[in-house]
Amino acid sequence: MPLLSTFGATSNKGFGFGRVGAGGSIFSYGYFDVEYGGWTGDAINADPTNAGTPYTGTASDVYDGLDMAIDWSTGKAYAAYNTVSQYTGFPYAGTGSTYAGNDNYYRFSGSRSDISGHSSSGIAASGRGMALGYLNDVSRTAVLMVGHVNDTHSGGTGGGIFFFQLSNGSFLGRMYYSHPSETLTDLSGVAWDGTHILAVCRTRSGTGGAFGADTGILTRLIMPSSISSNGNLTVDQHIEIPHKVFYGMHWGGWTTATSGTLYITDNNNANNVSQFSFNWATGTSALVGARGKYVSADANYGLTLDTKNRRLVVGGYSTHTIDSFGE
């Protein structure tokens, strides 16, 4: 269960729960700092009928990787595969701008380069899902978390979650997690819910659970205070979910002190994105509306939530097409 307590008048940086109150105080849902563009962590409910005008570009102006994360404080976007890369000049119109109906907003105007710790990490072309989160240290260090294609619990050269320091791109280390009865492989869904790391793989060794053969497993992990290279992350809980991930997912925000919503790509249909609801207190999940209710023009090689403009953003990689959905 998340640690939730109310923080003061101008902070959206500590654990908390609530909205902007009558007196102007801001109470946050979990921990989301400036990288999230002022988002307090309240639920963003994208409307599948409120789609923008799709944009198709090239590798020179659309992120060319599997999954994406946005740092609104620096105007950078990040993507994994073939390398863990950063894109400057994001969004195209500038970080102070607001979305105006056309998805060309999500282009980048600067350059693409590998982050500084990419080579030393050894992740090579094996990066998959990614998210921005915060260590449980005193300064709440911002980190970029990247899933690996191999088993989540395997040692040696593969598996686990790779952690990079966001401020300089340096590699901090890799940590693992495991399931008591299944092998989970291809970590293509990583998210941060403000208190915990969320992880979903594309494959599992079992035949399925409550939702049938295609069911997935979401693992909720405790964020450590520091990265112990090749160490183990502590599992808070495993939850069966209606389907496995394709490439990319993002926490959609809190609805109550123990429940919230998640956007996740659908491994059975690469053009579709579903919205799940979760209750951490009961360890349950459910679809919000129809499965794959957000349909894009092309395959969704990546998914992020524009927390500044409150829009679901999908697309990327070889399609170089971006679609978005607002509230």
C-alpha positions as CSV (number, residue, x, y, z in Angstrom):
1,M,0.0,0.0,0.0
2,P,1.4,3.4,-0.9
3,L,2.7,5.7,1.8
4,L,0.4,8.7,1.6
5,S,0.5,11.8,3.7
6,T,-0.4,15.4,3.0
7,F,2.3,17.9,2.2
8,G,2.2,21.6,2.3
9,A,1.2,24.6,0.3
10,T,3.5,24.6,-2.7
11,S,4.9,21.1,-2.9
12,N,4.1,18.4,-5.4
13,K,7.3,16.6,-4.5
14,G,6.4,14.5,-1.5
15,F,4.1,11.6,-0.8
16,G,0.6,13.0,-0.5
17,F,-2.9,12.6,-1.7
18,G,-5.4,15.2,-2.8
19,R,-6.1,18.0,-5.4
20,V,-5.8,21.7,-5.3
21,G,-8.0,22.8,-2.4
22,A,-10.2,25.8,-1.9
23,G,-7.3,27.6,-0.1
24,G,-4.9,27.1,-3.0
25,S,-2.8,24.3,-1.3
26,I,-1.5,21.6,-3.6
27,F,-1.5,18.1,-2.4
28,S,0.2,15.4,-4.5
29,Y,-0.5,11.8,-5.3
30,G,2.8,10.1,-4.7
31,Y,6.1,11.7,-5.7
32,F,6.3,13.5,-9.1
33,D,8.8,16.3,-9.5
34,V,9.4,18.9,-12.2
35,E,10.2,16.2,-14.8
36,Y,6.5,15.5,-14.9
37,G,5.6,19.0,-15.8
38,G,3.6,20.0,-12.7
39,W,1.5,16.8,-12.6
40,T,0.4,16.0,-9.1
41,G,-0.4,12.4,-9.9
42,D,-4.2,12.7,-10.1
43,A,-5.9,10.4,-12.7
44,I,-5.7,11.4,-16.4
45,N,-8.6,9.8,-18.2
46,A,-8.0,10.0,-21.9
47,D,-11.0,10.0,-24.2
48,P,-10.7,7.7,-27.2
49,T,-12.9,10.0,-29.2
50,N,-10.7,13.0,-28.4
51,A,-7.9,12.2,-30.8
52,G,-5.4,14.7,-32.2
53,T,-4.4,14.9,-35.8
54,P,-1.8,12.1,-36.2
55,Y,1.7,13.0,-37.4
56,T,4.1,10.9,-39.5
57,G,7.7,12.0,-39.7
58,T,11.1,10.4,-39.9
59,A,13.9,9.2,-37.7
60,S,15.1,12.8,-37.8
61,D,12.2,14.3,-35.9
62,V,10.2,11.4,-34.2
63,Y,11.7,9.2,-31.5
64,D,13.1,6.0,-33.1
65,G,12.8,3.5,-30.2
66,L,10.7,1.2,-28.2
67,D,8.8,3.1,-25.5
68,M,9.4,6.7,-24.6
69,A,9.7,8.9,-21.5
70,I,9.5,12.7,-21.3
71,D,11.4,15.1,-19.0
72,W,9.5,18.4,-19.2
73,S,12.1,20.2,-17.0
74,T,14.8,19.9,-19.6
75,G,12.8,19.5,-22.9
76,K,14.2,16.0,-23.5
77,A,12.6,12.8,-24.5
78,Y,14.1,9.3,-24.0
79,A,13.7,6.1,-25.9
80,A,15.3,2.6,-25.7
81,Y,16.4,0.3,-28.6
82,N,18.6,0.1,-30.5
83,T,20.3,2.3,-27.9
84,V,19.1,4.2,-24.8
85,S,18.9,7.6,-26.4
86,Q,18.0,11.2,-25.5
87,Y,16.2,13.6,-27.9
88,T,16.7,17.4,-27.3
89,G,14.3,20.1,-28.4
90,F,11.2,18.4,-27.2
91,P,8.4,19.1,-27.8
92,Y,9.0,20.7,-31.2
93,A,7.2,23.9,-30.2
94,G,9.2,24.3,-27.0
95,T,8.7,23.2,-23.4
96,G,6.7,26.3,-22.5
97,S,4.1,25.6,-25.2
98,T,0.8,23.8,-24.9
99,Y,-0.8,21.2,-27.2
100,A,-3.0,22.7,-29.9
101,G,-4.7,19.8,-31.6
102,N,-1.9,18.5,-33.9
103,D,0.4,15.6,-32.9
104,N,3.3,17.3,-34.7
105,Y,3.7,18.9,-31.3
106,Y,5.5,15.7,-30.2
107,R,8.3,16.0,-32.7
108,F,11.8,17.0,-31.5
109,S,13.7,19.9,-33.0
110,G,17.2,19.1,-31.7
111,S,19.4,16.0,-31.9
112,R,19.5,12.4,-30.9
113,S,22.4,10.9,-28.9
114,D,23.1,8.0,-26.6
115,I,22.9,8.8,-23.0
116,S,26.4,8.8,-21.3
117,G,26.0,5.5,-19.5
118,H,24.6,3.5,-22.4
119,S,27.8,1.9,-23.4
120,S,29.1,1.1,-19.9
121,S,25.7,-0.4,-18.9
122,G,26.1,-3.2,-21.4
123,I,22.4,-3.0,-22.3
124,A,23.3,-2.7,-26.0
125,A,20.2,-3.2,-28.1
126,S,18.2,-5.0,-25.4
127,G,16.4,-2.0,-23.8
128,R,12.6,-2.2,-23.8
129,G,10.1,-0.5,-21.5
130,M,11.2,2.7,-19.7
131,A,10.0,5.3,-17.2
132,L,11.2,8.2,-15.0
133,G,11.1,7.6,-11.3
134,Y,12.8,8.7,-8.0
135,L,15.0,6.8,-5.6
136,N,13.9,6.7,-2.0
137,D,17.0,8.7,-0.9
138,V,17.1,12.0,0.9
139,S,17.3,14.1,-2.3
140,R,14.8,11.9,-4.3
141,T,17.3,11.4,-7.1
142,A,15.6,11.2,-10.5
143,V,16.3,8.0,-12.5
144,L,15.6,6.6,-15.9
145,M,14.5,3.0,-15.6
146,V,14.9,0.6,-18.6
147,G,13.7,-3.0,-18.8
148,H,15.8,-5.7,-20.5
149,V,14.6,-8.3,-23.0
150,N,16.0,-11.2,-21.0
151,D,14.5,-12.8,-17.8
152,T,13.8,-10.4,-15.1
153,H,15.7,-12.5,-12.5
154,S,18.6,-13.7,-14.7
155,G,22.2,-12.7,-13.8
156,G,25.2,-12.4,-16.1
157,T,24.8,-10.1,-19.1
158,G,21.0,-9.8,-19.2
159,G,17.7,-9.3,-17.4
160,G,16.4,-7.0,-14.8
161,I,15.9,-3.2,-14.7
162,F,18.7,-0.8,-15.7
163,F,18.9,2.4,-13.7
164,F,20.5,5.6,-15.1
165,Q,20.8,8.9,-13.3
166,L,18.7,11.4,-15.2
167,S,20.7,14.5,-14.6
168,N,23.8,13.2,-16.4
169,G,22.9,9.9,-17.9
170,S,25.4,7.9,-15.9
171,F,24.7,4.2,-15.3
172,L,23.9,3.4,-11.7
173,G,23.5,-0.4,-12.0
174,R,21.0,-3.2,-12.7
175,M,18.7,-4.9,-10.3
176,Y,16.4,-7.9,-10.6
177,Y,13.1,-9.2,-9.4
178,S,11.4,-12.6,-9.6
179,H,8.1,-14.4,-9.4
180,P,7.7,-17.4,-7.1
181,S,6.5,-19.8,-9.8
182,E,7.0,-18.3,-13.2
183,T,9.8,-17.0,-15.5
184,L,9.0,-13.5,-16.7
185,T,10.8,-12.4,-19.9
186,D,11.0,-9.3,-22.1
187,L,10.4,-6.5,-19.7
188,S,8.6,-4.1,-22.2
189,G,6.4,-2.3,-19.6
190,V,8.0,-0.2,-16.9
191,A,6.1,2.6,-15.0
192,W,6.3,4.7,-11.9
193,D,3.1,5.2,-9.8
194,G,4.6,7.8,-7.5
195,T,5.4,5.3,-4.8
196,H,6.5,2.1,-6.5
197,I,8.0,0.7,-9.8
198,L,5.5,-1.2,-12.0
199,A,6.7,-3.9,-14.3
200,V,5.0,-6.1,-16.9
201,C,6.7,-8.5,-19.3
202,R,5.7,-9.7,-22.8
203,T,6.0,-13.3,-22.0
204,R,5.5,-15.6,-19.0
205,S,6.2,-19.3,-18.5
206,G,2.7,-20.1,-17.2
207,T,-0.5,-20.7,-19.3
208,G,-2.5,-17.8,-17.8
209,G,-4.6,-17.0,-14.8
210,A,-7.9,-15.4,-14.1
211,F,-8.2,-13.6,-17.4
212,G,-7.3,-16.6,-19.6
213,A,-4.3,-17.7,-21.6
214,D,-3.3,-14.1,-22.6
215,T,-3.3,-12.8,-19.0
216,G,-0.3,-10.8,-17.9
217,I,1.4,-10.3,-14.5
218,L,2.0,-6.9,-13.1
219,T,4.7,-6.7,-10.4
220,R,4.8,-3.8,-8.0
221,L,8.3,-3.2,-6.7
222,I,9.6,-1.1,-3.8
223,M,11.9,1.7,-5.1
224,P,15.2,1.4,-3.3
225,S,17.1,4.2,-1.7
226,S,20.2,3.3,-3.7
227,I,21.1,1.0,-6.5
228,S,22.9,-2.2,-5.5
229,S,24.3,-3.4,-8.8
230,N,23.1,-7.0,-9.5
231,G,21.0,-6.9,-6.4
232,N,17.3,-7.8,-5.9
233,L,14.4,-5.5,-5.8
234,T,11.8,-6.1,-3.2
235,V,8.4,-7.3,-4.5
236,D,5.4,-5.6,-3.0
237,Q,2.8,-7.7,-4.9
238,H,2.1,-9.6,-8.1
239,I,-1.3,-8.9,-9.8
240,E,-2.9,-10.8,-12.7
241,I,-3.9,-8.3,-15.5
242,P,-6.2,-8.8,-18.5
243,H,-3.4,-9.0,-21.1
244,K,0.3,-8.8,-21.4
245,V,2.2,-5.7,-22.7
246,F,3.3,-5.1,-26.3
247,Y,5.8,-2.2,-26.0
248,G,5.2,0.5,-23.4
249,M,2.9,1.5,-20.5
250,H,2.4,4.5,-18.2
251,W,0.7,5.0,-14.9
252,G,-2.4,7.1,-15.5
253,G,-2.8,8.5,-12.0
254,W,-4.5,7.9,-8.6
255,T,-8.3,7.8,-8.2
256,T,-8.3,7.0,-4.4
257,A,-5.7,6.5,-1.8
258,T,-5.3,2.8,-2.8
259,S,-6.4,2.7,-6.4
260,G,-5.6,4.2,-9.8
261,T,-5.3,3.6,-13.5
262,L,-2.7,2.4,-16.0
263,Y,-2.3,2.7,-19.8
264,I,-0.8,-0.4,-21.5
265,T,-0.1,-1.5,-25.0
266,D,-1.8,-4.8,-26.1
267,N,0.5,-7.6,-27.1
268,N,-2.3,-9.2,-29.1
269,N,-2.9,-6.1,-31.2
270,A,0.0,-3.7,-31.8
271,N,-2.3,-0.9,-32.8
272,N,-4.3,-0.9,-29.6
273,V,-3.8,0.5,-26.0
274,S,-6.0,-0.5,-23.1
275,Q,-6.7,1.2,-19.8
276,F,-6.6,-0.9,-16.6
277,S,-7.8,0.0,-13.1
278,F,-6.0,-1.3,-10.0
279,N,-6.7,-1.6,-6.4
280,W,-3.5,-2.1,-4.5
281,A,-5.3,-2.8,-1.2
282,T,-7.2,-5.8,-2.7
283,G,-4.6,-6.8,-5.3
284,T,-7.1,-6.7,-8.2
285,S,-7.2,-5.3,-11.7
286,A,-9.9,-4.7,-14.4
287,L,-10.3,-3.2,-17.8
288,V,-11.7,0.3,-18.0
289,G,-14.1,0.1,-20.9
290,A,-13.3,-2.1,-23.9
291,R,-9.9,-3.9,-24.4
292,G,-7.7,-1.8,-26.8
293,K,-10.1,1.1,-26.8
294,Y,-7.4,3.5,-28.0
295,V,-6.6,2.7,-31.6
296,S,-3.7,4.3,-33.5
297,A,-2.9,4.6,-37.1
298,D,0.2,2.4,-36.9
299,A,1.8,0.0,-34.5
300,N,2.4,1.4,-31.0
301,Y,6.1,1.0,-30.5
302,G,6.0,3.0,-27.4
303,L,3.6,4.8,-25.1
304,T,3.8,7.7,-22.8
305,L,1.6,10.1,-20.9
306,D,2.0,13.8,-21.6
307,T,1.4,14.8,-18.0
308,K,1.8,18.5,-18.8
309,N,-1.0,18.6,-21.4
310,R,-2.9,15.5,-19.9
311,R,-2.7,13.4,-23.1
312,L,-2.0,9.8,-23.9
313,V,0.7,9.6,-26.6
314,V,1.4,6.4,-28.7
315,G,3.5,5.5,-31.7
316,G,7.2,5.7,-32.6
317,Y,10.0,3.4,-33.7
318,S,9.9,2.4,-37.4
319,T,6.5,3.8,-38.1
320,H,7.6,7.3,-37.0
321,T,3.9,8.0,-36.5
322,I,2.4,9.7,-33.4
323,D,-1.2,9.6,-32.2
324,S,-2.5,11.3,-29.0
325,F,-5.8,11.3,-27.0
326,G,-6.9,14.0,-24.6
327,E,-9.4,14.0,-21.8
